[in-house]
Protein backbone atom coordinates (compact mmCIF):
# COMPACT_ATOMS: atom_id res chain seq x y z
CA UNK A 1 0.00 0.00 0.00
CA UNK A 2 2.75 2.42 0.91
CA UNK A 3 4.61 3.60 -2.16
CA UNK A 4 8.32 4.37 -1.45
CA UNK A 5 8.18 4.93 2.30
CA UNK A 6 10.69 7.78 2.82
CA UNK A 7 13.19 6.83 5.50
CA UNK A 8 13.16 8.92 8.64
CA UNK A 9 10.66 11.42 7.29
CA UNK A 10 7.42 11.91 9.20
CA UNK A 11 4.13 11.28 7.39
CA UNK A 12 2.79 14.60 8.69
CA UNK A 13 4.88 17.53 9.88
CA UNK A 14 3.34 20.74 11.18
CA UNK A 15 5.50 23.54 12.48
CA UNK A 16 4.32 26.84 13.90
CA UNK A 17 0.93 26.60 12.18
CA UNK A 18 -1.13 29.72 12.64
CA UNK A 19 -4.70 30.04 11.34
CA UNK A 20 -6.87 33.12 11.54
CA UNK A 21 -10.54 32.85 10.59
CA UNK A 22 -12.77 35.88 10.36
CA UNK A 23 -10.32 38.03 12.36
CA UNK A 24 -10.12 35.46 15.18
CA UNK A 25 -6.98 33.41 15.79
CA UNK A 26 -8.21 29.82 15.76
CA UNK A 27 -4.77 28.19 15.91
CA UNK A 28 -2.09 30.45 17.43
CA UNK A 29 0.93 28.25 16.71
CA UNK A 30 0.86 24.48 16.54
CA UNK A 31 3.58 21.91 15.91
CA UNK A 32 3.19 18.21 15.33
CA UNK A 33 5.04 15.27 13.82
CA UNK A 34 3.32 12.03 12.97
CA UNK A 35 5.47 9.05 11.91
CA UNK A 36 4.31 6.57 9.28
CA UNK A 37 1.83 3.91 10.30
CA UNK A 38 0.60 5.64 13.43
CA UNK A 39 -3.04 6.05 14.42
CA UNK A 40 -3.33 9.44 16.07
CA UNK A 41 -6.49 10.46 17.86
CA UNK A 42 -7.26 14.17 17.81
CA UNK A 43 -9.60 14.72 20.71
CA UNK A 44 -11.20 17.85 22.02
CA UNK A 45 -14.45 19.70 22.36
CA UNK A 46 -16.35 21.00 19.39
CA UNK A 47 -14.84 24.28 18.17
CA UNK A 48 -11.34 23.65 19.54
CA UNK A 49 -9.69 23.74 16.11
CA UNK A 50 -9.65 20.02 15.21
CA UNK A 51 -11.31 20.50 11.83
CA UNK A 52 -9.19 23.57 11.08
CA UNK A 53 -6.00 21.60 11.75
CA UNK A 54 -7.26 18.76 9.53
CA UNK A 55 -8.24 21.14 6.75
CA UNK A 56 -4.75 22.65 6.94
CA UNK A 57 -3.18 19.21 6.58
CA UNK A 58 -5.26 18.32 3.52
CA UNK A 59 -4.53 21.75 2.06
CA UNK A 60 -7.95 23.40 1.84
CA UNK A 61 -7.50 25.83 4.75
CA UNK A 62 -6.05 29.29 4.28
CA UNK A 63 -3.19 29.52 6.75
CA UNK A 64 -1.63 32.66 8.20
CA UNK A 65 1.78 31.15 8.93
CA UNK A 66 3.88 28.08 9.59
CA UNK A 67 4.78 24.93 7.70
CA UNK A 68 2.53 21.98 6.94
CA UNK A 69 4.04 19.02 5.12
CA UNK A 70 2.59 15.64 4.27
CA UNK A 71 4.92 12.84 3.09
CA UNK A 72 7.66 15.45 2.81
CA UNK A 73 5.70 17.69 0.45
CA UNK A 74 3.95 20.99 1.16
CA UNK A 75 0.31 20.28 2.09
CA UNK A 76 -2.20 20.52 -0.72
CA UNK A 77 0.33 20.21 -3.55
CA UNK A 78 -0.56 18.25 -6.64
CA UNK A 79 1.42 15.01 -6.10
CA UNK A 80 -0.13 14.65 -2.63
CA UNK A 81 -3.67 14.63 -3.90
CA UNK A 82 -3.31 11.00 -5.04
CA UNK A 83 -2.01 9.93 -1.66
CA UNK A 84 -4.27 11.56 0.92
CA UNK A 85 -7.81 10.60 1.85
CA UNK A 86 -10.00 13.17 3.56
CA UNK A 87 -13.29 12.62 5.30
CA UNK A 88 -15.11 15.88 5.95
CA UNK A 89 -17.09 16.22 9.13
CA UNK A 90 -20.48 16.34 7.39
CA UNK A 91 -20.95 13.43 4.94
CA UNK A 92 -19.84 14.73 1.56
CA UNK A 93 -21.24 12.51 -1.15
CA UNK A 94 -23.90 13.02 -3.81
CA UNK A 95 -27.27 12.17 -2.29
CA UNK A 96 -28.92 11.92 -5.72
CA UNK A 97 -26.58 9.14 -6.89
CA UNK A 98 -26.35 5.52 -5.83
CA UNK A 99 -23.57 4.28 -3.56
CA UNK A 100 -21.89 2.63 -6.54
CA UNK A 101 -22.15 5.75 -8.75
CA UNK A 102 -20.64 7.91 -5.99
CA UNK A 103 -17.70 5.61 -5.34
CA UNK A 104 -17.05 4.95 -9.03
CA UNK A 105 -16.82 8.71 -9.58
CA UNK A 106 -14.37 9.27 -6.72
CA UNK A 107 -12.37 6.22 -7.85
CA UNK A 108 -12.03 7.74 -11.33
CA UNK A 109 -10.99 11.09 -9.84
CA UNK A 110 -8.16 9.52 -7.80
CA UNK A 111 -6.93 7.81 -10.96
CA UNK A 112 -8.26 4.26 -10.75
CA UNK A 113 -8.15 2.89 -14.30
CA UNK A 114 -11.55 2.21 -15.83
CA UNK A 115 -10.94 -1.55 -15.82
CA UNK A 116 -10.20 -1.53 -12.08
CA UNK A 117 -13.10 0.66 -10.97
CA UNK A 118 -15.60 -2.12 -10.23
CA UNK A 119 -13.04 -3.99 -8.12
CA UNK A 120 -12.05 -0.86 -6.21
CA UNK A 121 -15.69 0.04 -5.51
CA UNK A 122 -16.37 -3.50 -4.30
CA UNK A 123 -13.29 -3.36 -2.06
CA UNK A 124 -14.27 -0.16 -0.20
CA UNK A 125 -17.97 -1.10 -0.06
CA UNK A 126 -16.92 -4.31 1.62
CA UNK A 127 -14.70 -2.44 4.10
CA UNK A 128 -17.57 -0.29 5.35
CA UNK A 129 -20.02 -3.20 5.10
CA UNK A 130 -22.49 -1.61 2.68
CA UNK A 131 -22.62 -4.49 0.20
CA UNK A 132 -26.39 -4.83 0.42
CA UNK A 133 -26.96 -1.14 -0.36
CA UNK A 134 -24.57 -0.65 -3.23
CA UNK A 135 -27.31 0.21 -5.72
CA UNK A 136 -29.42 2.25 -3.32
CA UNK A 137 -29.70 5.98 -3.78
CA UNK A 138 -27.56 7.64 -1.10
CA UNK A 139 -30.40 10.02 -0.24
CA UNK A 140 -32.50 7.05 0.89
CA UNK A 141 -29.91 5.72 3.35
CA UNK A 142 -29.91 6.18 7.13
CA UNK A 143 -27.55 8.68 8.77
CA UNK A 144 -25.09 5.97 9.79
CA UNK A 145 -25.08 4.44 6.31
CA UNK A 146 -24.59 7.88 4.79
CA UNK A 147 -21.47 8.52 6.87
CA UNK A 148 -20.13 5.10 5.87
CA UNK A 149 -20.55 5.95 2.18
CA UNK A 150 -18.63 9.15 2.83
CA UNK A 151 -15.90 7.15 4.60
CA UNK A 152 -15.75 4.65 1.73
CA UNK A 153 -15.21 7.57 -0.66
CA UNK A 154 -12.17 8.61 1.42
CA UNK A 155 -10.76 5.06 1.31
CA UNK A 156 -11.00 4.78 -2.48
CA UNK A 157 -7.56 4.49 -4.08
CA UNK A 158 -5.95 3.26 -0.82
CA UNK A 159 -4.35 6.56 0.21
CA UNK A 160 -1.17 6.56 2.34
CA UNK A 161 -2.45 9.21 4.70
CA UNK A 162 -6.02 9.34 5.98
CA UNK A 163 -7.39 12.44 7.63
CA UNK A 164 -10.75 11.51 9.10
CA UNK A 165 -12.86 14.19 10.73
CA UNK A 166 -15.21 12.48 13.20
CA UNK A 167 -15.71 9.27 11.20
CA UNK A 168 -17.67 7.54 13.94
CA UNK A 169 -20.04 10.32 14.93
CA UNK A 170 -23.63 9.13 15.08
CA UNK A 171 -22.75 5.47 14.61
CA UNK A 172 -23.85 2.68 16.91
CA UNK A 173 -21.26 0.97 19.16
CA UNK A 174 -20.99 -2.17 17.03
CA UNK A 175 -20.29 -0.19 13.90
CA UNK A 176 -17.85 2.05 15.71
CA UNK A 177 -15.92 -0.96 16.90
CA UNK A 178 -15.88 -2.42 13.37
CA UNK A 179 -14.60 0.85 11.91
CA UNK A 180 -11.78 1.00 14.45
CA UNK A 181 -10.81 -2.55 13.43
CA UNK A 182 -10.58 -1.25 9.84
CA UNK A 183 -8.51 1.76 10.90
CA UNK A 184 -6.08 -0.51 12.80
CA UNK A 185 -5.79 -2.79 9.78
CA UNK A 186 -5.05 0.16 7.47
CA UNK A 187 -2.32 1.32 9.86
CA UNK A 188 -0.87 -2.20 10.03
CA UNK A 189 -0.64 -2.06 6.23
CA UNK A 190 1.42 1.12 6.51
CA UNK A 191 -1.14 3.91 6.29
CA UNK A 192 -1.01 6.86 8.65
CA UNK A 193 -4.27 7.97 10.23
CA UNK A 194 -5.27 11.17 11.94
CA UNK A 195 -8.73 10.63 13.39
CA UNK A 196 -10.69 13.29 15.24
CA UNK A 197 -13.41 12.65 17.73
CA UNK A 198 -15.14 14.39 20.55
CA UNK A 199 -15.96 11.03 22.08
CA UNK A 200 -13.16 10.57 24.57
CA UNK A 201 -13.64 6.82 24.96
CA UNK A 202 -12.29 6.33 21.43
CA UNK A 203 -8.91 7.24 22.91
CA UNK A 204 -8.24 3.59 23.76
CA UNK A 205 -8.10 2.77 20.04
CA UNK A 206 -5.28 5.17 19.23
CA UNK A 207 -1.49 4.79 19.36
CA UNK A 208 -1.24 8.38 20.43
CA UNK A 209 -3.53 11.11 21.63
CA UNK A 210 -3.58 14.80 20.93
CA UNK A 211 -5.85 16.52 23.40
CA UNK A 212 -6.77 19.84 21.91
CA UNK A 213 -8.40 22.93 23.35
CA UNK A 214 -8.63 26.46 21.97
CA UNK A 215 -6.20 25.77 19.14
CA UNK A 216 -3.47 24.28 21.33
CA UNK A 217 -2.46 20.79 22.41
CA UNK A 218 -3.00 20.23 26.11
CA UNK A 219 -1.33 16.85 25.79
CA UNK A 220 0.49 14.78 23.18
CA UNK A 221 1.07 11.33 24.60
CA UNK A 222 -0.16 7.74 24.67
CA UNK A 223 -3.33 7.09 26.62
CA UNK A 224 -1.27 5.40 29.35
CA UNK A 225 1.03 8.42 29.49
CA UNK A 226 -1.84 10.88 29.76
CA UNK A 227 -3.48 8.83 32.51
CA UNK A 228 -0.23 8.49 34.43
CA UNK A 229 0.60 12.19 34.28
CA UNK A 230 -2.85 13.30 35.38
CA UNK A 231 -3.73 10.42 37.70
CA UNK A 232 -7.10 10.23 35.94
CA UNK A 233 -9.10 7.06 35.39
CA UNK A 234 -10.04 7.64 31.74
CA UNK A 235 -9.41 10.00 28.84
CA UNK A 236 -12.34 12.25 29.67
CA UNK A 237 -11.22 12.74 33.28
CA UNK A 238 -7.66 13.31 32.04
CA UNK A 239 -8.85 15.94 29.62
CA UNK A 240 -10.77 17.77 32.33
CA UNK A 241 -7.75 17.62 34.65
CA UNK A 242 -5.55 19.09 31.92
CA UNK A 243 -8.04 21.88 31.25
CA UNK A 244 -8.04 22.72 34.98
CA UNK A 245 -4.25 22.68 35.11
CA UNK A 246 -4.03 25.03 32.12
CA UNK A 247 -6.55 27.37 33.74
CA UNK A 248 -4.66 27.38 37.03
CA UNK A 249 -1.42 28.17 35.24
CA UNK A 250 -3.09 31.04 33.39
CA UNK A 251 -4.58 32.35 36.65
CA UNK A 252 -1.15 32.18 38.29
CA UNK A 253 0.06 34.61 35.66
CA UNK A 254 2.08 32.15 33.62
CA UNK A 255 1.46 31.70 29.94
CA UNK A 256 -0.36 28.54 28.99
CA UNK A 257 2.42 26.65 27.36
CA UNK A 258 1.10 23.30 26.46
CA UNK A 259 3.95 21.28 24.99
CA UNK A 260 3.99 17.83 26.52
CA UNK A 261 5.98 15.78 24.11
CA UNK A 262 5.81 12.05 23.92
CA UNK B 1 -6.16 19.32 -16.86
CA UNK B 2 -7.41 15.90 -17.94
CA UNK B 3 -10.02 15.39 -20.66
CA UNK B 4 -10.93 12.06 -19.07
CA UNK B 5 -11.68 13.59 -15.66
CA UNK B 6 -13.63 16.39 -17.32
CA UNK B 7 -15.80 13.83 -19.12
CA UNK B 8 -16.13 11.64 -16.02
CA UNK B 9 -17.31 14.72 -14.10
CA UNK B 10 -19.76 15.65 -16.86
CA UNK B 11 -21.08 12.08 -16.75
CA UNK B 12 -21.55 12.27 -13.00
CA UNK B 13 -23.46 15.59 -13.25
CA UNK B 14 -25.71 14.20 -16.00
CA UNK B 15 -26.33 11.06 -13.94
CA UNK B 16 -27.46 13.27 -11.04
CA UNK B 17 -29.92 15.07 -13.30
CA UNK B 18 -31.12 11.77 -14.76
CA UNK B 19 -32.08 10.56 -11.28
CA UNK B 20 -34.18 13.71 -10.92
CA UNK B 21 -36.88 13.06 -13.50
CA UNK B 22 -38.98 16.06 -12.60
CA UNK B 23 -36.11 18.47 -13.20
CA UNK B 24 -35.44 16.83 -16.51
CA UNK B 25 -39.10 17.18 -17.51
CA UNK B 26 -39.22 20.81 -16.40
CA UNK B 27 -36.07 21.57 -18.38
CA UNK B 28 -37.58 20.28 -21.60
CA UNK B 29 -41.19 21.33 -21.16
CA UNK B 30 -41.08 24.80 -19.59
CA UNK B 31 -39.53 26.71 -22.53
CA UNK B 32 -42.04 25.02 -24.90
CA UNK B 33 -44.97 25.98 -22.68
CA UNK B 34 -43.74 29.57 -22.49
CA UNK B 35 -43.38 29.75 -26.27
CA UNK B 36 -46.85 28.24 -26.62
CA UNK B 37 -48.34 30.87 -24.31
CA UNK B 38 -46.59 33.61 -26.24
CA UNK B 39 -48.00 32.33 -29.52
CA UNK B 40 -51.44 32.08 -27.98
CA UNK B 41 -51.63 35.58 -26.47
CA UNK B 42 -50.57 37.03 -29.81
CA UNK B 43 -52.81 34.76 -31.90
CA UNK B 44 -54.09 36.43 -35.10
CA UNK B 45 -51.50 39.22 -34.85
CA UNK B 46 -48.03 39.49 -36.44
CA UNK B 47 -46.43 40.12 -33.03
CA UNK B 48 -45.44 36.49 -32.36
CA UNK B 49 -43.38 36.38 -35.53
CA UNK B 50 -41.54 39.56 -34.55
CA UNK B 51 -40.75 38.87 -30.88
CA UNK B 52 -40.95 35.07 -30.90
CA UNK B 53 -37.34 34.61 -31.98
CA UNK B 54 -35.76 36.93 -29.37
CA UNK B 55 -37.81 35.29 -26.63
CA UNK B 56 -36.89 31.84 -27.92
CA UNK B 57 -33.34 32.94 -27.18
CA UNK B 58 -34.31 34.24 -23.76
CA UNK B 59 -36.26 31.38 -22.16
CA UNK B 60 -33.60 28.63 -22.37
CA UNK B 61 -31.03 31.23 -21.30
CA UNK B 62 -32.99 31.98 -18.12
CA UNK B 63 -33.73 28.37 -17.25
CA UNK B 64 -30.17 27.20 -17.79
CA UNK B 65 -28.80 30.13 -15.79
CA UNK B 66 -30.87 29.19 -12.77
CA UNK B 67 -30.34 25.44 -12.96
CA UNK B 68 -26.58 25.75 -13.38
CA UNK B 69 -26.23 28.29 -10.54
CA UNK B 70 -28.10 26.09 -8.09
CA UNK B 71 -26.31 22.89 -9.16
CA UNK B 72 -22.86 24.35 -8.58
CA UNK B 73 -23.94 25.97 -5.33
CA UNK B 74 -25.14 22.55 -4.13
CA UNK B 75 -21.72 21.07 -4.91
CA UNK B 76 -20.20 23.77 -2.70
CA UNK B 77 -22.66 23.37 0.17
CA UNK B 78 -22.72 19.56 0.28
CA UNK B 79 -19.01 19.45 1.09
CA UNK B 80 -18.32 17.44 -2.07
CA UNK B 81 -16.51 20.46 -3.52
CA UNK B 82 -14.17 20.52 -0.52
CA UNK B 83 -13.52 16.80 -0.91
CA UNK B 84 -12.90 17.15 -4.66
CA UNK B 85 -10.45 19.99 -4.08
CA UNK B 86 -8.24 17.65 -1.99
CA UNK B 87 -8.22 15.13 -4.85
CA UNK B 88 -6.27 15.13 -8.13
CA UNK B 89 -9.00 16.97 -10.03
CA UNK B 90 -7.98 20.19 -11.77
CA UNK B 91 -10.30 23.15 -11.25
CA UNK B 92 -10.72 23.32 -15.02
CA UNK B 93 -11.81 19.65 -15.03
CA UNK B 94 -14.58 20.40 -12.56
CA UNK B 95 -15.85 23.60 -14.16
CA UNK B 96 -15.36 22.11 -17.64
CA UNK B 97 -17.28 18.99 -16.59
CA UNK B 98 -20.19 21.12 -15.43
CA UNK B 99 -20.02 23.18 -18.63
CA UNK B 100 -20.13 20.03 -20.78
CA UNK B 101 -22.99 18.45 -18.82
CA UNK B 102 -25.20 21.51 -18.66
CA UNK B 103 -24.11 22.54 -22.14
CA UNK B 104 -25.45 19.20 -23.38
CA UNK B 105 -28.73 19.73 -21.51
CA UNK B 106 -28.91 23.30 -22.81
CA UNK B 107 -28.44 22.05 -26.35
CA UNK B 108 -31.21 19.49 -26.08
CA UNK B 109 -33.50 22.01 -24.42
CA UNK B 110 -32.95 24.69 -27.06
CA UNK B 111 -33.32 22.14 -29.87
CA UNK B 112 -36.65 20.99 -28.47
CA UNK B 113 -37.93 24.52 -27.82
CA UNK B 114 -36.72 25.81 -31.19
CA UNK B 115 -38.18 22.90 -33.13
CA UNK B 116 -41.46 23.26 -31.25
CA UNK B 117 -41.64 27.01 -31.94
CA UNK B 118 -40.91 26.69 -35.65
CA UNK B 119 -42.82 23.54 -36.57
CA UNK B 120 -45.64 23.33 -34.01
CA UNK B 121 -46.30 27.00 -33.35
CA UNK B 122 -45.47 28.16 -36.87
CA UNK B 123 -42.94 30.80 -35.87
CA UNK B 124 -42.15 32.43 -39.20
CA UNK B 125 -38.94 34.40 -39.66
CA UNK B 126 -37.28 35.92 -42.72
CA UNK B 127 -34.02 34.04 -42.16
CA UNK B 128 -33.42 30.31 -42.03
CA UNK B 129 -35.13 28.22 -39.38
CA UNK B 130 -32.01 26.18 -38.55
CA UNK B 131 -30.12 29.38 -37.82
CA UNK B 132 -32.83 30.31 -35.30
CA UNK B 133 -32.29 26.99 -33.52
CA UNK B 134 -28.50 27.37 -33.56
CA UNK B 135 -28.77 30.78 -31.90
CA UNK B 136 -31.19 29.40 -29.31
CA UNK B 137 -28.63 26.69 -28.46
CA UNK B 138 -25.83 29.24 -28.16
CA UNK B 139 -28.02 31.43 -25.88
CA UNK B 140 -28.73 28.46 -23.61
CA UNK B 141 -24.98 27.80 -23.42
CA UNK B 142 -24.54 31.43 -22.43
CA UNK B 143 -27.01 30.96 -19.56
CA UNK B 144 -25.04 27.93 -18.36
CA UNK B 145 -21.72 29.78 -18.52
CA UNK B 146 -23.09 32.82 -16.70
CA UNK B 147 -24.55 30.57 -14.00
CA UNK B 148 -21.22 28.74 -13.59
CA UNK B 149 -19.36 31.99 -13.15
CA UNK B 150 -21.78 33.88 -10.91
CA UNK B 151 -22.59 30.98 -8.57
CA UNK B 152 -19.04 31.27 -7.23
CA UNK B 153 -20.11 34.53 -5.60
CA UNK B 154 -23.24 33.16 -3.96
CA UNK B 155 -22.87 31.79 -0.44
CA UNK B 156 -26.52 30.74 -0.03
CA UNK B 157 -29.49 29.74 -2.17
CA UNK B 158 -31.14 33.04 -1.27
CA UNK B 159 -28.27 34.92 -2.85
CA UNK B 160 -28.05 32.62 -5.87
CA UNK B 161 -31.73 33.03 -6.68
CA UNK B 162 -31.45 36.82 -6.41
CA UNK B 163 -28.64 36.84 -8.93
CA UNK B 164 -31.38 36.39 -11.51
CA UNK B 165 -33.00 39.79 -10.86
CA UNK B 166 -29.59 41.30 -10.10
CA UNK B 167 -27.57 40.18 -13.10
CA UNK B 168 -30.03 38.88 -15.68
CA UNK B 169 -33.00 41.25 -15.59
CA UNK B 170 -30.85 44.37 -16.22
CA UNK B 171 -29.55 42.58 -19.32
CA UNK B 172 -33.15 41.90 -20.29
CA UNK B 173 -34.05 45.61 -19.94
CA UNK B 174 -31.05 46.72 -21.98
CA UNK B 175 -30.90 43.97 -24.62
CA UNK B 176 -33.01 45.84 -27.15
CA UNK B 177 -36.26 43.95 -26.67
CA UNK B 178 -38.14 46.82 -24.97
CA UNK B 179 -36.37 49.72 -26.67
CA UNK B 180 -34.08 49.12 -29.66
CA UNK B 181 -30.51 49.49 -28.44
CA UNK B 182 -29.67 52.39 -30.81
CA UNK B 183 -32.47 54.42 -29.26
CA UNK B 184 -31.25 53.92 -25.67
CA UNK B 185 -29.59 56.87 -23.88
CA UNK B 186 -25.88 56.92 -24.80
CA UNK B 187 -24.60 55.60 -21.48
CA UNK B 188 -27.07 52.72 -21.49
CA UNK B 189 -26.21 51.93 -25.09
CA UNK B 190 -22.53 51.62 -24.16
CA UNK B 191 -23.44 49.41 -21.22
CA UNK B 192 -25.60 47.22 -23.43
CA UNK B 193 -22.62 46.82 -25.78
CA UNK B 194 -20.71 44.87 -23.13
CA UNK B 195 -23.63 42.69 -22.00
CA UNK B 196 -23.78 39.26 -23.65
CA UNK B 197 -27.57 39.04 -23.88
CA UNK B 198 -27.58 42.07 -26.22
CA UNK B 199 -25.82 40.00 -28.87
CA UNK B 200 -28.23 37.11 -28.38
CA UNK B 201 -31.18 39.40 -29.08
CA UNK B 202 -29.36 41.17 -31.92
CA UNK B 203 -28.82 37.83 -33.64
CA UNK B 204 -32.44 36.79 -33.19
CA UNK B 205 -33.77 40.14 -34.46
CA UNK B 206 -31.53 39.92 -37.50
CA UNK B 207 -32.84 36.46 -38.33
CA UNK B 208 -36.40 37.72 -37.81
CA UNK B 209 -36.19 40.52 -40.38
CA UNK B 210 -33.34 39.71 -42.74
CA UNK B 211 -33.13 36.65 -44.97
CA UNK B 212 -29.56 37.24 -46.12
CA UNK B 213 -27.69 38.41 -43.04
CA UNK B 214 -25.93 35.15 -42.21
CA UNK B 215 -22.63 36.97 -41.73
CA UNK B 216 -24.09 39.39 -39.14
CA UNK B 217 -25.61 36.50 -37.23
CA UNK B 218 -22.33 34.58 -37.37
CA UNK B 219 -20.55 37.58 -35.88
CA UNK B 220 -23.05 37.79 -32.99
CA UNK B 221 -22.78 34.04 -32.41
CA UNK B 222 -18.99 34.31 -32.32
CA UNK B 223 -19.22 37.11 -29.74
CA UNK B 224 -21.62 35.07 -27.58
CA UNK B 225 -19.35 32.01 -27.77
CA UNK B 226 -16.47 34.27 -26.78
CA UNK B 227 -18.44 35.31 -23.69
CA UNK B 228 -19.14 31.63 -22.96
CA UNK B 229 -15.44 30.72 -23.07
CA UNK B 230 -14.39 33.72 -20.96
CA UNK B 231 -17.09 33.07 -18.34
CA UNK B 232 -16.20 29.37 -18.04
CA UNK B 233 -12.50 30.30 -17.81
CA UNK B 234 -13.26 32.87 -15.09
CA UNK B 235 -15.38 30.28 -13.30
CA UNK B 236 -12.34 27.96 -13.09
CA UNK B 237 -9.95 30.81 -12.24
CA UNK B 238 -12.05 32.14 -9.37
CA UNK B 239 -12.39 28.72 -7.71
CA UNK B 240 -10.04 28.57 -4.72
CA UNK B 241 -8.67 25.35 -3.24
CA UNK B 242 -7.94 27.06 0.06
CA UNK B 243 -10.75 28.83 1.82
CA UNK B 244 -11.23 30.50 5.14
Interface residues (C-beta under 8 A of the other chain):
Chain A: X21 X22 X58 X59 X60 X61 X62 X63 X76 X78 X81 X82 X84 X86 X88 X90 X91 X92 X93 X94 X95 X96 X97 X101 X105 X106 X108 X109 X110 X111 X137 X153 X154
Chain B: X4 X5 X8 X9 X12 X15 X16 X19 X20 X78 X79 X80 X82 X83 X84 X85 X86 X87 X88 X89 X241 X242 X243 X244
